[in-house]
Amino acid sequence: MKLLKLTLMAMPLLFGHTAIAQQKQGSGGCPDPYYRGAMERTVVDNADVRILYALNAEDINNMNTYIDLGQLQIGKNCTKYCSLFAEEADNAFEKWHKEHPKASSYQRFMGMKGRERNTWSEYQWSAIFIKGDTLTEWATMPFRIFEHYRYNEPFPTMKWTLSPETATICEHKCQKATCHWRGRDFVAWFTTDIPVSRGPWKFGGLPGLILKVSDSEGLYTFEAIGIEKGSYPIYQYPKNRYGNSTRRKVWKLQGDLNRNFQKTIGMVNSDTGELISKPKPYEQLEKE
Amino acid sequence: MTHGQTVITGTVLNPQGKPADAYVTASANGSGSIIDFADTNAKGYYKLEFNSQADSIIVVVAGMNIGRQIKVVANRTQQLNFKVELKELKMKEVTVRAQKITQHGDTLNYLVGAYQQQADRTIGDVLKRMPGIEVADNGGIKFNGKRISKFYVEDMELLAGRYGLATNNVNASDVAAVQVLENHQPVKMLHGQTLTDDVAINLKLKESANGAMAINMMLGAGVQQAGSWHFGSRPITDGQAVIGQNPLWTAEVVGMYFGKRRQNMTLYKGCNTGDDVSKELTQHNSGINGVGLYPFCPTDAIMPGGSGLPQKRTFDNHTHILTMNHLEKIRDNTELGLNIVYHNDRIRREGSSMGNYFISNDSRLLTSETMTSETKVNNLNIQGRYNWNAPSGFIANVLKFDANWNSDRVDGRLSSERTGIAPINYGNDRVRQHFDRPQLSVSNTFNTIRNIGKNTFDLHFSAGYAQRRNTLSVNIDSLLRDTQANYSQDVDSRHIAGRFNTSYSIRVAKVFRFSYGINATANIHRIVTDLSGFTPPAGNPQLTNDLWYNTYCVALSQSYKYEIHNFDLTLGLPLELYTQTLNDKVRKDKHGYTHLLFSPSLSLSWIIARDLWFNADGYYSKTVGDPGGIYSGYIMSNYRTFQRSYVEQLSETKNYGANASLRYRSAIYAFFANVGFNYRRAHDNQIYGYSYEGATSVVQAIDRPTVASSYGLNADVSKGFDFLSSTIRLLGSYTLSESERLIAQELYRYHARRLGLGGTLSFKPFRWMGMVYSCGFSQSRSYTEGNRDQSTLVRSNTQRLSLNVYPTKNLTLTLAAEDNYNNLTAENRHAWFGDASAKLKLKRVDLELQLNNLFDQRSYTRVSYNGLDIYTQTSQLRPRNAIFTIRFKLL
């Protein structure tokens, strides 16, 4: 009986871990810094505040166990959510490239990466700009195989239901809110201490900053680990490297790259001439 | 009363009546939970709709630029307008919990603040607490078992390898982070092209220390329990006199400037307290591979052996060091550096030694010697550097000048006897030695590297000259036989050396790199020696040498490297044409040898995972000729050893070796580990034979092949914990060696095994207390084949506990106790030492009172045994003493 109990207790741990591990997978590697435009970035705004979020942390105190360290920059004219790991890598590459203008090769990624560090994920490699009611996703694709894309959509309307439960997250008192959005149920914890109707990724629409948000299956969890004041330039990649597209096309491509990378990029078996297919199960954050 | 749906509407406007961007929330009074919210539209209008049983409602208007406005209203449908002013919202900042060690690519950043404790003054004190970093007694730094190749302050190499000056003088509180740079490539143009597995350290200073001039001063005085009050030099005594003399004094002035374009460190330190301040001048690595200069001189004085205790307890010194180091960045990639070092010392040591030497299986030689020595040191070293290190090219030039005027004066008594079937007492001798050993050397090294397309061209040229004209004079009064002997050995030795290397590497098919080079070296030695007073054994009456001994070598170096991102394999196949000429003007003999030598090597480096590396290498090499085997006239090595080592056949040594190491490091878990294995085997065609005439040994090289081999295994693990701010380090080593010795025409095969274990634990059990416990244990057994059962196990332990107590933020009390144990010592097997200090930090000055050798140990004996001979060394120690110092900032 005791053994059974232990097994039952262990099961959610095992499955929980497996489910999380799926969220950064596939064969897509880090995008090439040169081709994503790390050298040609422009500063479009400046943020006085930035909020750092851990994505799917195994140990919240250890950045190497995150899938990503995200940052929400609150600028004067816009807000931007992007990966801080990726931005630091861009900065390091830009500095390195200036110091070594004649170098014939370069490191694809410099700096901290988190776990599953060599694998591409759209939640690490897309930047979400919100200006007024318009959301723009700048979607960087793996390696240098594809074009990168950008599209606009209206800032999503999430119908939040407030709940009286409270919790302290990142030293701020937060209130619980739930919603059903694009096929999933989400729980968010927001604080009115910071009256910004934003959060990580595309989340927002609450009367205060979202410090933690996760889906009901526990596949994706963003949790704030720091709120910093300072002067943080908001960078934008060059438009000519990011072709215009639509949300649906980008969303489908991102899903396909995770579900069957080889088939999506059209990899062919040189002996048989057949398309290589190595499907893997994958759950996107937005189901629809 | 029951409430239906409540609707609150209104506007949020600024003082000018314009709509404000805000969020409006409603919560029931007393609950704190928001029940509805809305944001204002373009006209500043909002609408809240909710059901609540509360009597009153709190409506809050907030925005990043308008602050927060709260109104408590009755729970009923109403209009509620807000007028807000431009006001920045006050927000609580939450800083990310800083990790003590962070990793960015090949750089590990150790936060100094996370490791610094109240007792730590210099960055060297903090480095010792950082997991993975090891600071040796001589100041040398290793990272995860690997010696560092460069030491930078703010990315500039001011000290040209003498980094003890930085670790012992830069204030820990001025350093933000210690950066460990792995796979460090100091040549900018080779970044990303030529990988190295070198490790470097860079100190990142705090903004406040960057570009700021600092001058720190320390003055101190003290007394010791015994030892007369005396200024200046003292006469040589019988080896039992007290170490040190009153009054004790210590002083230092340190000036530092670390800017972006200019760095300077100038300091003076002096003391007579035994502190080895000259250790800071040790050159741990030279920036550029210079030519080796070694004017041949096999002569030395016999000094009190020392018991292995730190110099602080055994030296009676008068030390002065003065150094000026300056680095100027004249352009972005161009640096000029000047390093001047002067060291003046008068070191007196007192001690006795007993030797029990193996002569044959039934006969031993027993010697007992009591000695006092005084060494005068005057060393001047000047080094000028030019460095152009740009992404497009590299040029470096180093000019070095060294002048040393050193001498040793030793006075001792020697008694010796031979035991066995025919015992002989050789009586008591009074021995006075004076060794005058000046040396002068000058050298220049030039290196340039250029890229030609994808290929790299490297040119290296170094040349130098050194000379020494040394004299060892010995006077022996034989007290038993009432005879006197005077020996005098003159050695006039000059060495001219030149080295030229050039290499060209070609990249083939992205994964191969082939390097070819020409290396040429020339060494010209002129050796003139003259020995007087010695009566040589019959048959070899020659007491002078007059030699030209030259070696020339031209080598074609070739290496073939296969490299992919985590693996590289290098095959080295150098071919060397080696010529040696000897012109013996005394014997009027002139001859030369030429050999073709081949020294293949294979090495591999594999990055198994991000934090795990494996390295292995194997080599074979053959060396011929040895200046130790060229002189036919006797030379006095010391007053007990007279050596001639001329053999007709050139000495030949074949060396085989292999090394393997596995290293792991994890910044995030502050865990560092390495384990290594090494193997060496040497085949020599000659062996040195020993024979004894009284207490004097005569050594001759003899044509007889000999083999020596050794195996070694070592491991080192360290880990830092957040718990109690602790760091733990464990290390172990095991070596096994075999060699041969020829004594009185008899060959003895000789085995030695040694096991060493040690560890350090540093932790902070309370906020007001820090502790460091370290211990070391070694056990060795040495024996010759045949006497294994009679061999003695030698065991020694040391342990040290140091306790820092911080009663207030400004006061640090330190207590340290140390035990040294040796199982062969007849008396006092455990020698305990105790030291204490109190440091008080005031606004402008730091005061310190040190009490050393609390248990007043006056002498310490160490016994060592190498399987054949037993040595017993006793050092006189500095008695209990107290020193008071005051430290302050002049600027």
HADDOCK unambig.tbl for C-alpha pairs under 7 A between the chains (distance, minus, plus):
assign (segid A and resid 99 and name CA) (segid B and resid 391 and name CA) 6.92 0.50 0.50
assign (segid A and resid 100 and name CA) (segid B and resid 391 and name CA) 5.86 0.50 0.50
assign (segid A and resid 106 and name CA) (segid B and resid 192 and name CA) 6.74 0.50 0.50
assign (segid A and resid 110 and name CA) (segid B and resid 105 and name CA) 5.63 0.50 0.50
assign (segid A and resid 111 and name CA) (segid B and resid 104 and name CA) 4.16 0.50 0.50
assign (segid A and resid 111 and name CA) (segid B and resid 105 and name CA) 4.84 0.50 0.50
assign (segid A and resid 112 and name CA) (segid B and resid 103 and name CA) 6.77 0.50 0.50
assign (segid A and resid 112 and name CA) (segid B and resid 104 and name CA) 5.45 0.50 0.50
assign (segid A and resid 112 and name CA) (segid B and resid 105 and name CA) 6.88 0.50 0.50
assign (segid A and resid 162 and name CA) (segid B and resid 35 and name CA) 6.52 0.50 0.50
assign (segid A and resid 164 and name CA) (segid B and resid 33 and name CA) 5.21 0.50 0.50
assign (segid A and resid 170 and name CA) (segid B and resid 94 and name CA) 6.86 0.50 0.50
assign (segid A and resid 193 and name CA) (segid B and resid 91 and name CA) 6.99 0.50 0.50
assign (segid A and resid 194 and name CA) (segid B and resid 91 and name CA) 6.81 0.50 0.50
assign (segid A and resid 195 and name CA) (segid B and resid 23 and name CA) 6.82 0.50 0.50
assign (segid A and resid 195 and name CA) (segid B and resid 62 and name CA) 5.90 0.50 0.50
assign (segid A and resid 195 and name CA) (segid B and resid 63 and name CA) 5.25 0.50 0.50
assign (segid A and resid 195 and name CA) (segid B and resid 64 and name CA) 6.15 0.50 0.50
assign (segid A and resid 207 and name CA) (segid B and resid 23 and name CA) 5.75 0.50 0.50
assign (segid A and resid 207 and name CA) (segid B and resid 25 and name CA) 6.91 0.50 0.50
assign (segid A and resid 207 and name CA) (segid B and resid 37 and name CA) 6.24 0.50 0.50
assign (segid A and resid 225 and name CA) (segid B and resid 96 and name CA) 6.08 0.50 0.50
assign (segid A and resid 226 and name CA) (segid B and resid 94 and name CA) 5.00 0.50 0.50
assign (segid A and resid 226 and name CA) (segid B and resid 95 and name CA) 5.22 0.50 0.50
assign (segid A and resid 226 and name CA) (segid B and resid 96 and name CA) 4.81 0.50 0.50
assign (segid A and resid 227 and name CA) (segid B and resid 93 and name CA) 5.31 0.50 0.50
assign (segid A and resid 227 and name CA) (segid B and resid 94 and name CA) 4.79 0.50 0.50
assign (segid A and resid 227 and name CA) (segid B and resid 95 and name CA) 6.24 0.50 0.50
assign (segid A and resid 228 and name CA) (segid B and resid 93 and name CA) 5.70 0.50 0.50
assign (segid A and resid 228 and name CA) (segid B and resid 94 and name CA) 6.40 0.50 0.50
assign (segid A and resid 228 and name CA) (segid B and resid 95 and name CA) 6.28 0.50 0.50
assign (segid A and resid 229 and name CA) (segid B and resid 93 and name CA) 6.85 0.50 0.50
